[in-house]
Amino acid sequence: MAIPKLASYPMPTVASFPANKVSWTLDPSRAVLLIHDMQEYFLDFYGEDSPLVAQLVANVVALRAWCHAQGIPVVYTAQPSEQSPEDRALLNDMWGPGLTTASRQVQQVVAPLRPLPQDTVLVKWRYSAFIRSPLEQMIKEGGRDQLIICGVYAHIGCMVSATEAFMRDIKPFFVGDALADFSEEEHRMALRYVATRSGYVTDVQSIVGQQAPTLDLAWLLGQVQPFLDADDGEPEADDNLMDFGLDSVQVMTLIGNWQRQGLDVSFADLASKPTLAGWLDVLLAKQAA
């Protein structure tokens, strides 16, 4: 009933990843990183000096550092140490009491990955990170629609969170070598399922090694489009974006996203010419500066 003792196994490499059914491209300005259940409690089941855990932690550290540098919001899930029977409900039948008051010290995220002040930690209640949490609202209100997923365990919470993201129109990017599982077989099963049913399987190096996006009209439209009224169609380069449902609060959200990427743009810069062409001129000037 409880989680068993877990053996190390070779971390899957990109050469062995399943073929993806979709051809999505990760866009840092549209992404959120989800570090799933990287608590001492869950990693302790692998025992001390696990090569798998060492590689997992190192890969997630690299992924988080890149996301911070790109201005990508970082979100953690962490199960609480005190859970009433009503809160756990059917999880009690499947896994027993889980974390308990006696295991508070292992509730925390492993030391190399402790959340930083700018990160968000969500209380985890079910397999899916979306259940009883504001995760979807945080992603969409930030004008984002992509979720990078890493952590444990691949075939349980990570895979279910990826599938639920897909069903909420958020594109999951499942980082195959930044996950760990009960076994190599179950790890690979999770990769196959996501690659063919609910997301895009990628690897750490493909993410952290990518270049910054090229600032052009296609990129800018991709930035703005999540905020526009779908019924109004797609704006042309010289159309007033306010006529397509964009409001000042959404503009400030976009500005916050771009400032985190090092573009020192202000509301006044954009308000004078609220068109794709006008905004692109401003952003290119800020990038050059």
KABEL-V994401 format. One record per backbone hydrogen bond with DSSP energy under -0.5 kcal/mol. NH is the residue of the N-H (numbers start at 1). CO is the residue of the C=O. If there is no record, write none. Layout:
nh = <NH	NH>
co = <CO	CO>
This chain:
nh = <6	16	17	21	28	30	31	32	33	34	34	35	35	36	36	37	37	39	40	41	42	43	44	45	46	47	50	51	54	55	56	57	58	59	60	61	62	63	64	65	66	67	68	69	70	71	72	73	75	76	77	78	80	83	88	89	91	92	93	94	95	96	96	98	103	104	106	107	108	110	113	114	119	120	122	122	124	125	126	131	133	138	139	140	141	142	143	144	145	146	147	148	149	150	151	152	153	154	156	158	159	160	161	162	163	164	165	166	167	168	168	169	170	171	172	172	173	174	174	175	175	176	176	178	179	180	187	188	189	190	191	192	193	194	195	196	197	198	198	199	200	202	207	207	208	209	210	216	220	221	222	223	224	225	226	227	228	229	232	233	239	241	241	243	244	245	246	251	252	253	254	255	256	257	258	259	260	261	261	262	263	264	265	270	271	272	273	274	275	276	277	279	280	281	282	283	284	285	286	287	288	289>
co = <45	13	14	195	26	27	28	146	73	32	148	33	75	34	150	35	77	37	108	106	39	39	40	42	43	44	47	49	50	51	52	53	54	55	56	57	58	59	60	61	62	63	64	65	66	68	67	31	33	120	35	122	124	81	84	85	88	89	89	90	91	91	92	95	100	101	103	104	104	38	110	111	116	74	76	120	78	123	128	128	130	134	135	136	137	138	140	139	30	30	171	32	173	34	178	36	180	180	153	153	154	156	157	158	159	160	161	162	163	164	165	166	165	145	170	198	147	172	200	149	173	174	202	175	176	151	183	184	185	186	187	188	189	190	191	192	193	193	194	194	172	174	203	204	204	205	207	214	216	217	218	219	220	221	222	224	225	244	229	230	236	239	274	240	241	242	241	247	248	249	250	251	252	253	254	255	256	257	258	259	258	262	263	266	267	268	270	271	273	236	237	275	276	277	278	279	280	281	282	283	284	285>
